[in-house]
Amino acid sequence: MIAVNEDRVSRINLFSKHASLISRGLEALVLLSLLTSAFPFALAQPIWWLRLSDSAVGLAPVILVAVILVRLSSMFYASDPSYVPMHGRHALRTARRWASVYALLIPLQLIGFTWLWFDSDSQVNARILQGETNRISLQQALAASASDRELQALLASTNLGPLPTFSSPSLADHKQQLTQALAANGAAFNTNLRSECSAMLANSIPGTLRVLLGSLIVGAILFTITRQL
């Protein structure tokens, strides 16, 4: 009877050791996955932070399994009192560490989305300003052209395509039509650019909300586990 009990205790302790090792392996796998998703590093880009947060939430089930395993390991080691304090502290540290990580993701996600909003607007304004500068330079070059051949050469050098069909043989009318066409194209480009930026930000809202909600749920679960340790 004593031998049977000793064999049972040995099996329980072996299970606990394996559970602890698997938990550490899952944590290492999560860290490796996060490192892989973070490459190439772009700390100055808000989208990089948002993508990293999304990856962390996607890996949340693995983290929860790792914490549960290390908790089970500490519970079953009760059959060997000499291991209880050490494994209990390890379970508490693991749960607290990841609970803090997911709690930190909430403000980081809000900061990242706000950063993305302002950064996108800044980039759009910069591209519009550059486009307006190029258009003004081109208009000045058009005004200085002395023939249709020069107009053709100028438009060809700027990759704007062939000259449109003109209704008048007058060079002045050609220049006026081209100037109007450039202004219309510039306005359309600006409108499309702002529309694309707005669509990109709108498309990023569901993902941001998913990460916020996921971080909140996982963080709450992990903090609840720490209160039970």
PAZAPA-4460 file (N, C-alpha, C; in steps of 0.05 Angstrom, whole numbers, plus 32768, in hexadecimal, padded with zeros to 4 digits):
% residues 229
    n_x    n_y    n_z   ca_x   ca_y   ca_z    c_x    c_y    c_z   seq   type   mol
   8011   7FE8   8000   8000   8000   8000   8011   8019   8000     1      M     A
   8026   8019   8010   8038   802F   8011   8046   8033   7FF7     2      I     A
   804E   801D   7FEA   805C   801E   7FD0   8049   802A   7FBB     3      A     A
   802F   8023   7FBC   801C   802E   7FA9   801A   804C   7FAD     4      V     A
   8018   8055   7FC6   8016   8071   7FCB   802F   8080   7FC2     5      N     A
   8046   8074   7FC7   805E   8081   7FBE   8060   8083   7F9F     6      E     A
   8056   806E   7F92   8056   806F   7F75   8043   8084   7F6B     7      D     A
   802C   8087   7F78   8018   809C   7F70   8024   80B8   7F74     8      R     A
   8031   80BB   7F8B   803E   80D5   7F90   8053   80DB   7F7B     9      V     A
   8062   80C7   7F74   8077   80CB   7F60   806B   80D3   7F45    10      S     A
   8055   80C6   7F3E   8048   80CC   7F25   803D   80E9   7F25    11      R     A
   8031   80F1   7F3B   8026   810C   7F3E   803D   8120   7F3C    12      I     A
   8052   811B   7F49   8069   812E   7F48   8075   812F   7F2C    13      N     A
   8075   8118   7F1E   807F   8118   7F03   806D   8128   7EF1    14      L     A
   8053   8125   7EF4   8040   8135   7EE5   8044   8153   7EEA    15      F     A
   8048   815A   7F03   804C   8176   7F0B   8065   8181   7EFD    16      S     A
   807A   8172   7EFD   8093   817B   7EF0   808F   817F   7ED3    17      K     A
   8081   816C   7EC6   807C   816E   7EA9   806A   8186   7EA3    18      H     A
   8056   818A   7EB4   8044   81A1   7EB0   8053   81BB   7EB2    19      A     A
   8066   81BD   7EC5   8076   81D5   7EC9   8088   81D9   7EB0    20      S     A
   8094   81C3   7EA6   80A5   81C6   7E8F   8095   81CE   7E76    21      L     A
   807E   81C3   7E73   806D   81CA   7E5C   8065   81E8   7E5E    22      I     A
   805F   81F1   7E76   8058   820D   7E7A   806E   821F   7E72    23      S     A
   8087   8218   7E7A   809E   8229   7E72   80A2   8228   7E54    24      R     A
   809D   8210   7E48   80A0   820E   7E2B   808B   821F   7E1C    25      G     A
   8073   8220   7E27   805E   8230   7E1A   8065   824E   7E1C    26      L     A
   806F   8256   7E33   8078   8272   7E36   808E   8279   7E22    27      E     A
   80A1   8266   7E1F   80B7   826B   7E0C   80AC   826D   7DF0    28      A     A
   8098   825C   7DE9   808C   825C   7DCF   807E   8277   7DCA    29      L     A
   8070   8281   7DDE   8062   829B   7DDB   8076   82B1   7DD6    30      V     A
   808C   82B1   7DE6   80A0   82C6   7DE3   80AD   82C5   7DC7    31      L     A
   80B2   82AC   7DBE   80BE   82A9   7DA3   80AB   82B3   7D8E    32      L     A
   8091   82AD   7D91   807D   82B5   7D7D   807B   82D4   7D7D    33      S     A
   807B   82E0   7D94   807A   82FD   7D96   8093   830A   7D89    34      L     A
   80AA   82FE   7D8E   80C2   8308   7D82   80C1   8306   7D63    35      L     A
   80B6   82EF   7D5A   80B4   82EC   7D3D   80A1   8300   7D30    36      T     A
   808A   8305   7D3D   8077   8318   7D33   8081   8334   7D35    37      S     A
   8094   8339   7D47   809F   8354   7D4A   80B4   835B   7D36    38      A     A
   80BD   8347   7D27   80D3   834C   7D13   80C6   8351   7CF8    39      F     A
   80CF   8365   7CE9   80E5   8378   7CF0   80DC   838D   7D03    40      P     A
   80EE   8395   7D15   80E7   83A9   7D29   80E2   83C4   7D1D    41      F     A
   80CD   83D1   7D27   80C6   83EC   7D1D   80B9   83FB   7D34    42      A     A
   80CA   8401   7D48   80C0   840D   7D61   80B4   8429   7D5C    43      L     A
   80BB   8436   7D46   80B1   8451   7D41   8097   8450   7D31    44      A     A
   808C   8438   7D2B   8073   8435   7D1C   805D   842B   7D2E    45      Q     A
   8047   843A   7D30   8031   8432   7D41   8024   8417   7D39    46      P     A
   8024   8412   7D1F   8018   83F9   7D16   8028   83E1   7D20    47      I     A
   8042   83E4   7D25   8052   83CE   7D30   8049   83C7   7D4C    48      W     A
   8043   83DB   7D5C   803A   83D6   7D77   801E   83C9   7D77    49      W     A
   800D   83D2   7D65   7FF2   83C7   7D63   7FF3   83AA   7D5B    50      L     A
   8005   83A4   7D47   8008   8388   7D3E   8013   8376   7D54    51      R     A
   8026   8380   7D63   8031   8370   7D79   801C   836B   7D8F    52      L     A
   800C   837F   7D95   7FF7   837B   7DA9   7FE3   8366   7D9F    53      S     A
   7FDC   8367   7D85   7FC9   8354   7D7A   7FD5   8338   7D7C    54      D     A
   7FEE   8334   7D77   7FFB   831A   7D79   7FFA   8310   7D96    55      S     A
   7FFE   8322   7DA9   7FFE   831A   7DC5   7FE2   8310   7DCD    56      A     A
   7FCE   831D   7DC4   7FB2   8314   7DCB   7FAC   82FA   7DBD    57      V     A
   7FB6   82F7   7DA4   7FB2   82DE   7D96   7FBF   82C6   7DA4    58      G     A
   7FD4   82CB   7DB3   7FE3   82B6   7DC2   7FD9   82B3   7DDE    59      L     A
   7FC4   82C2   7DE6   7FBA   82C1   7E01   7FB1   82A5   7E0A    60      A     A
   7FA4   8295   7DF9   7F9D   8279   7E02   7FB5   8269   7E0A    61      P     A
   7FCB   826C   7DFC   7FE4   825D   7E03   7FEE   8266   7E1F    62      V     A
   7FED   8280   7E24   7FF5   828B   7E3E   7FE4   8280   7E54    63      I     A
   7FC9   8280   7E4F   7FB7   8276   7E64   7FBC   8258   7E6A    64      L     A
   7FC2   8249   7E55   7FC8   822C   7E5A   7FE2   822A   7E6A    65      V     A
   7FF6   823B   7E64   8010   823A   7E72   800C   8240   7E8F    66      A     A
   7FFB   8254   7E95   7FF6   825C   7EB1   7FE7   8246   7EC0    67      V     A
   7FD3   823A   7EB2   7FC4   8225   7EBF   7FD5   820D   7EC5    68      I     A
   7FE7   8206   7EB2   7FF9   81F0   7EB7   800C   81F4   7ECE    69      L     A
   8017   820C   7ED0   8029   8211   7EE6   801A   8212   7F00    70      V     A
   8000   821A   7EFF   7FF0   821A   7F17   7FEA   81FD   7F20    71      R     A
   7FE3   81EC   7F0C   7FDF   81D0   7F12   7FF8   81C3   7F1E    72      L     A
   800E   81CB   7F12   8028   81C0   7F1C   802C   81C6   7F3A    73      S     A
   8026   81E0   7F41   802A   81E7   7F5D   8016   81DA   7F6F    74      S     A
   7FFD   81D4   7F65   7FE9   81C7   7F75   7FF0   81AA   7F7A    75      M     A
   7FF8   819C   7F66   7FFE   817F   7F69   8018   817A   7F79    76      F     A
   8029   818E   7F7A   8041   818B   7F89   803C   818C   7FA7    77      Y     A
   8023   818F   7FAE   801C   818E   7FCB   8023   8173   7FD7    78      A     A
   8025   815F   7FC6   802D   8144   7FD0   804A   8144   7FD8    79      S     A
   8059   8158   7FD0   8075   815B   7FD9   8079   8177   7FE4    80      D     A
   8074   817B   7FFE   8074   8195   800A   808D   81A5   8005    81      P     A
   80A4   8199   8000   80BC   81A8   7FFC   80BC   81B8   7FE2    82      S     A
   80AA   81B1   7FD0   80A9   81BF   7FB6   8092   81D4   7FB5    83      Y     A
   8080   81D3   7FC8   8068   81E4   7FC7   806F   8202   7FC6    84      V     A
   807F   820D   7FD9   8085   822A   7FD8   8091   8233   7FBE    85      P     A
   80A5   8223   7FB4   80B3   822B   7F9B   80A0   822C   7F84    86      M     A
   8090   8217   7F7F   807F   8216   7F68   8067   8229   7F6C    87      H     A
   805E   822D   7F84   8049   8241   7F89   8052   825D   7F81    88      G     A
   806A   8264   7F89   8075   827F   7F81   8078   8281   7F63    89      R     A
   8081   826B   7F57   8085   826B   7F3A   806A   8270   7F2B    90      H     A
   8055   8262   7F35   803B   8265   7F29   8031   8282   7F2C    91      A     A
   8035   828D   7F44   802D   82A9   7F49   803C   82BD   7F37    92      L     A
   8056   82B9   7F35   8066   82CB   7F24   805D   82C9   7F07    93      R     A
   8058   82B1   7EFD   8050   82AD   7EE1   8036   82BC   7EDC    94      T     A
   8022   82B7   7EED   8008   82C4   7EEA   800A   82E2   7EEC    95      A     A
   8019   82EC   7EFF   801C   8309   7F02   802A   8316   7EEA    96      R     A
   803F   8308   7EE0   804E   8313   7ECA   803D   8317   7EB1    97      R     A
   802E   8302   7EAA   801D   8304   7E92   8004   8315   7E97    98      W     A
   7FFA   8316   7EAF   7FE4   8328   7EB5   7FED   8345   7EB1    99      A     A
   8005   834B   7EB9   800F   8366   7EB6   8013   836D   7E98   100      S     A
   801C   8359   7E89   8021   835D   7E6C   8006   8364   7E5E   101      V     A
   7FF1   8355   7E64   7FD8   8359   7E56   7FCA   8372   7E61   102      Y     A
   7FCF   8379   7E7A   7FC4   8393   7E84   7FD2   83AA   7E76   103      A     A
   7FEB   83A7   7E71   7FFA   83BC   7E64   7FF2   83C0   7E46   104      L     A
   7FE8   83AB   7E3A   7FE0   83AC   7E1E   7FC8   83C0   7E1A   105      L     A
   7FB8   83C3   7E2E   7FA0   83D4   7E2C   7FA8   83F1   7E26   106      I     A
   7FB8   83FE   7E38   7FC0   841A   7E32   7FD2   841B   7E19   107      P     A
   7FE3   8407   7E14   7FF4   8407   7DFD   7FE3   8407   7DE3   108      L     A
   7FCE   83F7   7DE3   7FBD   83F6   7DCC   7FAF   8411   7DC6   109      Q     A
   7FA6   841E   7DDC   7F99   8438   7DD8   7FAD   844D   7DCE   110      L     A
   7FC5   844C   7DDA   7FDA   845E   7DD1   7FE2   8459   7DB4   111      I     A
   7FE4   843F   7DAD   7FEC   8438   7D92   7FD7   8440   7D7D   112      G     A
   7FBE   843D   7D84   7FA9   8445   7D70   7FA8   8464   7D6D   113      F     A
   7FAB   8472   7D84   7FAC   848F   7D83   7FC4   8499   7D73   114      T     A
   7FDA   848C   7D78   7FF3   8492   7D69   7FEF   848D   7D4B   115      W     A
   7FE3   8476   7D44   7FDE   846F   7D28   7FCC   8484   7D1B   116      L     A
   7FB8   848E   7D2A   7FA5   84A2   7D1F   7FB5   84BB   7D17   117      W     A
   7FC4   84C6   7D2A   7FD2   84DF   7D25   7FE9   84DB   7D11   118      F     A
   7FF6   84C4   7D12   800C   84BE   7CFF   8001   84BC   7CE3   119      D     A
   7FEA   84AF   7CDF   7FDE   84AD   7CC5   7FD7   84C8   7CBA   120      S     A
   7FCB   84D9   7CCB   7FC3   84F3   7CC2   7FDB   8504   7CBA   121      D     A
   7FF1   8501   7CCA   8009   850F   7CC4   8015   8506   7CAA   122      S     A
   8015   84EC   7CA5   8020   84E2   7C8B   800F   84EB   7C74   123      Q     A
   7FF5   84EB   7C77   7FE3   84F4   7C61   7FE9   8511   7C5B   124      V     A
   7FEB   8522   7C6F   7FF0   853E   7C6B   800B   8542   7C5D   125      N     A
   801F   8532   7C65   8039   8535   7C59   8038   852D   7C3B   126      A     A
   8029   8518   7C35   8027   8510   7C19   8018   8524   7C08   127      R     A
   8003   852F   7C14   7FF4   8544   7C06   8005   855D   7C01   128      I     A
   8014   8564   7C15   8026   857C   7C12   803B   8577   7BFD   129      L     A
   8046   855F   7BFC   805A   8558   7BE8   804D   8558   7BCC   130      Q     A
   8034   854D   7BCA   8027   854E   7BB1   8021   8569   7BA7   131      G     A
   8019   857B   7BBA   8013   8597   7BB2   802C   85A5   7BA9   132      E     A
   8042   859F   7BB6   805C   85AB   7BAE   8064   85A2   7B92   133      T     A
   8061   8588   7B8D   8068   857E   7B73   8055   8589   7B5D   134      N     A
   803C   858C   7B64   8029   8597   7B51   802F   85B4   7B4A   135      R     A
   8036   85C4   7B5E   803D   85E0   7B59   8056   85E2   7B48   136      I     A
   806A   85D1   7B4E   8083   85D1   7B3E   807D   85C9   7B21   137      S     A
   806B   85B5   7B1D   8064   85AD   7B02   8055   85C3   7AF3   138      L     A
   8043   85D0   7B02   8034   85E6   7AF5   8047   85FD   7AEC   139      Q     A
   805B   8602   7AFD   806E   8617   7AF5   807E   860F   7ADD   140      Q     A
   8085   85F5   7ADC   8094   85EB   7AC4   8082   85EB   7AAB   141      A     A
   8068   85E5   7AAF   8056   85E6   7A98   8053   8603   7A8D   142      L     A
   8051   8616   7AA0   804F   8632   7A98   8067   863C   7A89   143      A     A
   807E   8630   7A8F   8097   8639   7A82   809C   862B   7A67   144      A     A
   808B   8616   7A61   808F   8608   7A48   8089   861A   7A30   145      S     A
   8098   8616   7A1A   8095   8628   7A03   8087   8619   79EB   146      A     A
   8081   85FF   79EE   8075   85F0   79D8   8067   85D7   79E3   147      S     A
   8056   85CB   79D2   8049   85B2   79DA   805E   859C   79DD   148      D     A
   8073   859D   79CD   8088   8589   79D0   8095   858A   79EC   149      R     A
   8099   85A2   79F6   80A4   85A5   7A11   8090   859B   7A26   150      E     A
   8076   85A0   7A21   8062   8596   7A33   8062   8577   7A34   151      L     A
   8064   856B   7A1C   8065   854E   7A1B   807D   8543   7A29   152      Q     A
   8094   854F   7A24   80AD   8546   7A31   80AB   8549   7A50   153      A     A
   809F   855F   7A59   809D   8564   7A75   808A   854F   7A82   154      L     A
   8073   854A   7A76   8060   8537   7A81   806C   851B   7A80   155      L     A
   807B   8515   7A6B   8087   84FA   7A69   809C   84F6   7A7F   156      A     A
   80AB   850B   7A86   80C0   8509   7A9A   80B4   8506   7AB6   157      S     A
   809B   850F   7ABA   808E   850D   7AD4   807A   84F5   7AD5   158      T     A
   807A   84E4   7AC0   806A   84CC   7AC0   804C   84D2   7AC3   159      N     A
   8043   84E8   7AB7   8027   84EF   7AB8   8017   84E5   7A9F   160      L     A
   8025   84D8   7A8D   8018   84CD   7A76   8017   84E1   7A5F   161      G     A
   800A   84D9   7A49   800A   84EB   7A31   7FF8   8503   7A35   162      P     A
   7FFC   8516   7A24   7FEB   852F   7A25   7FCE   8528   7A1E   163      L     A
   7FBB   8535   7A2B   7F9F   8531   7A24   7F99   853D   7A08   164      P     A
   7F82   8536   79FE   7F79   8541   79E4   7F70   855E   79E9   165      T     A
   7F7C   8570   79DC   7F75   858C   79E0   7F61   8595   79CB   166      F     A
   7F4F   85A7   79D3   7F3A   85B1   79C1   7F43   85CA   79B2   167      S     A
   7F5A   85D4   79BA   7F64   85ED   79AE   7F82   85EA   79A7   168      S     A
   7F8B   85F6   7991   7FA8   85F4   798B   7FB9   8607   799B   169      P     A
   7FAD   8617   79AB   7FBB   862C   79BA   7FCC   861F   79D0   170      S     A
   7FE5   8626   79D2   7FF7   861C   79E7   7FED   8625   7A03   171      L     A
   7FE3   863E   7A04   7FD9   8649   7A1D   7FC1   8639   7A27   172      A     A
   7FAF   8631   7A14   7F99   8620   7A1C   7FA2   8605   7A25   173      D     A
   7FB6   85FA   7A18   7FC1   85E0   7A21   7FCB   85E2   7A3E   174      H     A
   7FDA   85F7   7A43   7FE5   85FA   7A5E   7FCE   85FD   7A73   175      K     A
   7FBA   860C   7A6C   7FA3   8610   7A7E   7F95   85F6   7A83   176      Q     A
   7F90   85E6   7A6E   7F83   85CC   7A72   7F93   85B9   7A83   177      Q     A
   7FAD   85B9   7A7E   7FBF   85A8   7A8E   7FBF   85B1   7AAC   178      L     A
   7FBF   85CB   7AB0   7FBF   85D5   7ACC   7FA5   85CD   7ADA   179      T     A
   7F8F   85CF   7ACC   7F75   85C7   7AD7   7F75   85A9   7ADD   180      Q     A
   7F80   8599   7ACA   7F81   857C   7ACE   7F92   8575   7AE6   181      A     A
   7FA9   8583   7AE9   7FBA   857D   7B00   7FAC   8584   7B1A   182      L     A
   7F9E   859A   7B1A   7F8F   85A2   7B33   7F7A   858D   7B3A   183      A     A
   7F6B   8584   7B25   7F56   8570   7B2A   7F62   8555   7B33   184      A     A
   7F79   854D   7B27   7F86   8534   7B2F   7F90   8537   7B4C   185      N     A
   7F9B   854E   7B53   7FA5   8552   7B6E   7F8F   8551   7B82   186      G     A
   7F78   855D   7B7C   7F61   855C   7B8F   7F57   853F   7B92   187      A     A
   7F56   8530   7B7C   7F4D   8515   7B7D   7F60   8504   7B8D   188      A     A
   7F7A   8508   7B89   7F8F   84FA   7B98   7F8D   84FF   7BB6   189      F     A
   7F89   8518   7BBE   7F86   851F   7BDA   7F6E   8512   7BE7   190      N     A
   7F57   8512   7BD8   7F3F   8506   7BE2   7F42   84E8   7BE5   191      T     A
   7F4E   84DB   7BD2   7F52   84BE   7BD4   7F65   84B7   7BEA   192      N     A
   7F7A   84C7   7BEE   7F8D   84C2   7C03   7F80   84C3   7C1F   193      L     A
   7F70   84D7   7C23   7F62   84DA   7C3D   7F4D   84C4   7C40   194      R     A
   7F40   84BC   7C2B   7F2D   84A6   7C2D   7F3B   848C   7C34   195      S     A
   7F52   8487   7C28   7F61   846E   7C2F   7F6A   846F   7C4C   196      E     A
   7F73   8486   7C55   7F7C   8488   7C71   7F64   8483   7C84   197      C     A
   7F4D   848F   7C7E   7F36   848B   7C8F   7F2D   846D   7C8F   198      S     A
   7F2E   8460   7C77   7F27   8444   7C76   7F3A   8433   7C86   199      A     A
   7F54   8439   7C84   7F68   842A   7C93   7F63   842C   7CB1   200      M     A
   7F5D   8444   7CBB   7F58   8448   7CD7   7F3F   843A   7CE0   201      L     A
   7F2A   843B   7CCF   7F11   842E   7CD6   7F15   8410   7CD7   202      A     A
   7F25   8405   7CC4   7F2A   83E8   7CC4   7F3A   83DF   7CDC   203      N     A
   7F4A   83F1   7CE8   7F5A   83EA   7CFF   7F4B   83EA   7D19   204      S     A
   7F33   83F6   7D19   7F23   83F8   7D32   7F1A   83DD   7D3D   205      I     A
   7F0F   83CB   7D2C   7F07   83B1   7D37   7F1E   83A1   7D43   206      P     A
   7F36   83A2   7D36   7F4D   8394   7D42   7F56   83A0   7D5C   207      G     A
   7F54   83BB   7D5D   7F5C   83C9   7D76   7F49   83C1   7D8D   208      T     A
   7F2F   83C1   7D87   7F1B   83B9   7D9B   7F1F   839C   7DA4   209      L     A
   7F25   838B   7D91   7F2A   836F   7D97   7F41   836B   7DAB   210      R     A
   7F57   837A   7DA5   7F6E   8378   7DB7   7F68   8384   7DD2   211      V     A
   7F5A   839A   7DD3   7F52   83A6   7DED   7F41   8393   7DFD   212      L     A
   7F2D   8388   7DF1   7F1B   8376   7DFF   7F29   835C   7E07   213      L     A
   7F3A   8351   7DF4   7F49   8339   7DFB   7F5C   833D   7E11   214      G     A
   7F6A   8354   7E11   7F7E   835A   7E27   7F6F   835D   7E41   215      S     A
   7F58   836A   7E41   7F49   836D   7E59   7F40   8353   7E65   216      L     A
   7F36   8341   7E54   7F2C   8327   7E5D   7F43   8316   7E68   217      I     A
   7F59   8314   7E58   7F6F   8303   7E60   7F7C   830E   7E7A   218      V     A
   7F80   8329   7E7A   7F8C   8335   7E92   7F7B   8330   7EAB   219      G     A
   7F60   8332   7EA8   7F4E   832D   7EBF   7F50   8310   7EC8   220      A     A
   7F51   82FD   7EB5   7F54   82E1   7EBD   7F6E   82DC   7ECC   221      I     A
   7F84   82E7   7EC2   7F9E   82E3   7ECE   7F9F   82F0   7EEA   222      L     A
   7F94   8308   7EED   7F94   8314   7F07   7F82   8305   7F1A   223      F     A
   7F6D   82F8   7F11   7F5C   82E7   7F22   7F6C   82CF   7F2B   224      T     A
   7F7B   82C4   7F19   7F8C   82AD   7F20   7FA0   82B4   7F36   225      I     A
   7FAC   82CC   7F34   7FC0   82D4   7F48   7FB3   82D7   7F63   226      T     A
   7F9A   82DF   7F64   7F8D   82E2   7F7E   7F87   82C7   7F8B   227      R     A
   7F87   82B1   7F7B   7F82   8297   7F86   7F9C   8288   7F8E   228      Q     A
   7FB3   8295   7F88   7FCD   8287   7F8E   7FD7   828F   7FA9   229      L     A
***
